[in-house]
Amino acid sequence: MAKRSEQDRIELVYGTLDMLILRTLRWGPTHGHGIAKSIERMSEDALKVEHGSLYPALQRLQQEGWITAEWGVSKNNQRAKYYQLTESGRRKLRAETSRWERFVRAISGVLKPAESEKTS
Amino acid sequence: MTWKRQFARFRALFARQKPSDDLGEEFRAHLAMEEQDNLEAGMSPDEAHYAALRRFGNVTLAEEGSTEMWKWLWFEQLIQDVRYGLGQLRRKPGYTAVAVLTLALGIGANTAIFSLIDAVRLRMLPVEKPDELLLVERYNPRWGEASTSFTNTLWEQVRDQQDVFSGAFAWSSDKLDLARGGAVHPANTVWVSGGFFNTLGLRPAAGRLIAASDDQRGCPAVAVLSYGFWQDHYGGAASAIGSTLSLNDHPFEVIGVAPSGFFGMDVGEKFDAAAPICATAIIDGEKTRLDHRSWWWLSVAGRVKPGLSRSQLSARLKVLSPSILTAAVPHDWSADGQQNFVKQFLVADSAATGLSSLRRQFDEPLQVLMGVVGLVLLIACANIASLMLARAAARHKEIAVRQALGASRGRLIRQLLTECLMLSLLGALLGVLFARWGTALLVRYISTARNTVFLDLSLDGRVLGFTIAIAALTAILFGLLPALRSTSVSLTSAMKGSQALEVDRPARFRSRRWIVATQVALSMVLLVAAGLLLRSFAKLATLDIGFDRNNVLMVMADLKTAKIAPEQQLATYDEIERRLSALPGVVSVGRSVMTPLSGGAWNNSIHTDWSKALTGDDVLAWFNFVSPGFLGTLHMTLLAGRNFNSGDTKASPAVAIVNQTLARRFFPGLNPIGKTFRIEDHADKLGAPVEVVGIVRDAKYESLRVEIHPTALFPAAQVPDHSSTETFELRSAIPPSALVGPAQAAVASVNKQIPLQFHTLAELANDSMVQERLLALLSGFFGALALLLAMIGLYGTLSYQVTQRRTEFGVRMALGAGAGSILRLVLGNLIAVLAAGLGAGVLISLAATRVLQQMLFGLGPRDAVTMIAAGGVLSIVALIAGYIPARRATKVDPMVALRYE
């Protein structure tokens, strides 16, 4: 696993963790450790997620009814809780994704000219 | 937060397996997997283990974060706060006791008055679907007024012609005598139509209830007992059914018992027995009220047909009105009167809360009292707020420490408010006890000698809700300011532990000064209101009523119920009067047909040659028939002419003694003696001339409050036949109540069958001031309470201020300031606050006391004497309260004070 320096890691914007979890679960049910690993993989280690901080988010998503949980057995014969996306979770993910995209477009629209001024 | 999450939390609160049990296992699985990954990446077992833990982060935080979501955090914090608050309250028992007691008085007073208002006007009748019940009224477009009273003829027309009610019924409250002769045992009897119980949807507790078949002309005398009467007089025995109840010496067969909890349609009374309307004929004899077209004795109500809207119903009633009214027109009225009569129309009003004369009488006083107790509660709030501010200063360090340890300001405010809420709920709890006791006392208080008030005061949801709501509101009122202020602390100065909190002090004093000024202003308003009501009552109580109310026993005798023939009545009355005068202790005896100050009135239009210009009610005169002994016994002054004597008989010419008001109005500028007037009989016909033989000084007639009427007295010997009861007035040399036994024996020696009622004239006078007395007593009490609270508040504030500024005073004195200048400094502050409060109080009073206008007697709502007196009393009390701490300020030893720094 390639290590980056701490400064390069991006702190998560509040609320985006939910979106990342939902996104991870789009490919099928998985357990907490699996979710943590795939977030790391997807962001190429740029996102710093303390694994522990995943669990409060998982509970919250369950309460909202976006994911469900069930005990299962992992590939190493380890008992683990598997999380699965619900239909309303899917809808939420779609809504969040498009909202995020709008947000990113808006921010980059603001930032670009400033950057070009600096560089010129 | 969505409801789904709330529900999940709610479930988790009770779930046997808490989410946290699962979490441990889940975490362990996670760590094992991470460790496995690390091992596969080539770490040593130890390294792999610690790396996994590091990567996971804070386990406890993750667990708390995950489980917190499942709980009602606020609920747990609330329990925490309550526990902490209890500790705080216990630690300062004196402070807690004072606060709780003050609140209990304030909240209790509010609950007491509100539960009276609830019982008198808000409470629904305990019958089936009370909101469907409508009261039928006669609306007179000419006067713009509605009347709720009906004649039997009119009621029968309504019953037979209406098609808007699924059931209609009529009723009338009466007092009948249970005893057969001698002292009267009154039974509250309600005459009911056949549809009464059925339409109300009531089921009998025993036997059967009065039905339509019981209410036919010529019906047998049957009666239904109230549940309470059945319990009290028959011990709830089944044998009561079929037994005989004597009412006004007529036997009524008991056919059943009404359900418990039903006290009748009239709020403020409870009935003992109910009998069908047709049975009045048995009591009345020949002159039955059943066919009397101007005997207004019934109330009428109905249950609206399902699906009929109120506007449809009103429209239909209006259409039906002409035919109903035409069929019931009083034949003996003048043509004009009859025309007016048929122009009336029927309207309907909600009857869900029953009917009550109490409502008319006590509506306004109760509203005023509600305002008064509201003010008392505000003053109590102000007191506790300043108490809390002082305490907040003492808890300064505690708050600062908690803030330093990371408690948010919101959390601290919530905690302080929880403490306040606990105080006020404790106060409310005690207050409800006070209120139960207080309302029972008040109900006894508004009961008069002749009319016992009964109110259903069982605690209902509305009263409890009201109490809880004002307790919560009170907590916020007195707690919010201190909480806000005490949590805005500067940590460093607090931690330094110095007394010189230079930054905070001016603000802290300013808010306390505001509170004290508000308190003074509110107290001023309350004192002015109390002063007005007290002075008004005093004026009424010491009013010159034209006769001497003390040491007079009134004996009301009913010869008709004793079945004494009309032609023998005069002789019987004369005989009783003679025997009563012979009793030891009796100075003199008189008798009259109308009982003075009893609320009853007999009036009619009279005409003289000089009264042609008079119109409307100005032609009315009030009448009484009195024996020759009447004027002397009541100490009424004959100003001119002669008293009645034995020469005035039925056969002799009609004569009258008139009062000054009558003489002035009907014989302007003339000497009326020897002149005559005529009484307008039925239908515009004038009676025979009556000669005026004497003038008596003006005196009150039916009530103390009512202006003196033009009054004419006629000889008792000339009374028309239909009078059946007369009252004997006994001037007594011994306490009048001691005469009751001998008087009863004396009457019995003439005829044992005669029912008698005994009252003293003073009692009757008091009864006609019941409303004023109630207002004066309660507002006086609350005024004194407010004064006491204001005094405590002022004293507390000033003491605190003096303690806080001790160092400053010490320095001033060390620099040569005398005791006088320190005293002036402290009192000057007080006087400024006092002046501001008084000024505001006067302004509010001027605006607010107008609502008292109707309740005042003999003075206006802006009475200057009352204002000045109230201001004076308040100032004196304030200065006394302020002088003690001010004196203490001058006793400060500069050396001791300075050593503190």
HADDOCK unambig.tbl for C-alpha pairs under 7 A between the chains (distance, minus, plus):
assign (segid A and resid 32 and name CA) (segid B and resid 30 and name CA) 6.73 0.50 0.50
assign (segid A and resid 33 and name CA) (segid B and resid 30 and name CA) 5.26 0.50 0.50
assign (segid A and resid 33 and name CA) (segid B and resid 33 and name CA) 6.99 0.50 0.50
assign (segid A and resid 50 and name CA) (segid B and resid 55 and name CA) 5.89 0.50 0.50
assign (segid A and resid 50 and name CA) (segid B and resid 56 and name CA) 5.37 0.50 0.50
assign (segid A and resid 50 and name CA) (segid B and resid 57 and name CA) 5.53 0.50 0.50
assign (segid A and resid 51 and name CA) (segid B and resid 55 and name CA) 6.21 0.50 0.50
assign (segid A and resid 51 and name CA) (segid B and resid 56 and name CA) 4.34 0.50 0.50
assign (segid A and resid 51 and name CA) (segid B and resid 57 and name CA) 6.59 0.50 0.50
assign (segid A and resid 52 and name CA) (segid B and resid 56 and name CA) 4.79 0.50 0.50
assign (segid A and resid 52 and name CA) (segid B and resid 57 and name CA) 5.56 0.50 0.50
assign (segid A and resid 52 and name CA) (segid B and resid 58 and name CA) 6.63 0.50 0.50
assign (segid A and resid 52 and name CA) (segid B and resid 59 and name CA) 6.35 0.50 0.50
assign (segid A and resid 52 and name CA) (segid B and resid 62 and name CA) 5.16 0.50 0.50
assign (segid A and resid 53 and name CA) (segid B and resid 62 and name CA) 5.67 0.50 0.50
assign (segid A and resid 55 and name CA) (segid B and resid 62 and name CA) 6.43 0.50 0.50
assign (segid A and resid 55 and name CA) (segid B and resid 66 and name CA) 6.00 0.50 0.50
assign (segid A and resid 56 and name CA) (segid B and resid 62 and name CA) 6.37 0.50 0.50
assign (segid A and resid 56 and name CA) (segid B and resid 65 and name CA) 5.05 0.50 0.50
assign (segid A and resid 56 and name CA) (segid B and resid 66 and name CA) 3.91 0.50 0.50
assign (segid A and resid 59 and name CA) (segid B and resid 66 and name CA) 5.90 0.50 0.50
assign (segid A and resid 60 and name CA) (segid B and resid 69 and name CA) 6.80 0.50 0.50
assign (segid A and resid 63 and name CA) (segid B and resid 4 and name CA) 6.93 0.50 0.50
assign (segid A and resid 63 and name CA) (segid B and resid 5 and name CA) 5.13 0.50 0.50
assign (segid A and resid 63 and name CA) (segid B and resid 8 and name CA) 6.45 0.50 0.50
assign (segid A and resid 64 and name CA) (segid B and resid 4 and name CA) 6.67 0.50 0.50
assign (segid A and resid 64 and name CA) (segid B and resid 5 and name CA) 6.10 0.50 0.50
assign (segid A and resid 78 and name CA) (segid B and resid 29 and name CA) 6.78 0.50 0.50
assign (segid A and resid 79 and name CA) (segid B and resid 29 and name CA) 6.85 0.50 0.50
assign (segid A and resid 80 and name CA) (segid B and resid 26 and name CA) 6.17 0.50 0.50
assign (segid A and resid 80 and name CA) (segid B and resid 29 and name CA) 6.02 0.50 0.50
assign (segid A and resid 81 and name CA) (segid B and resid 26 and name CA) 6.50 0.50 0.50
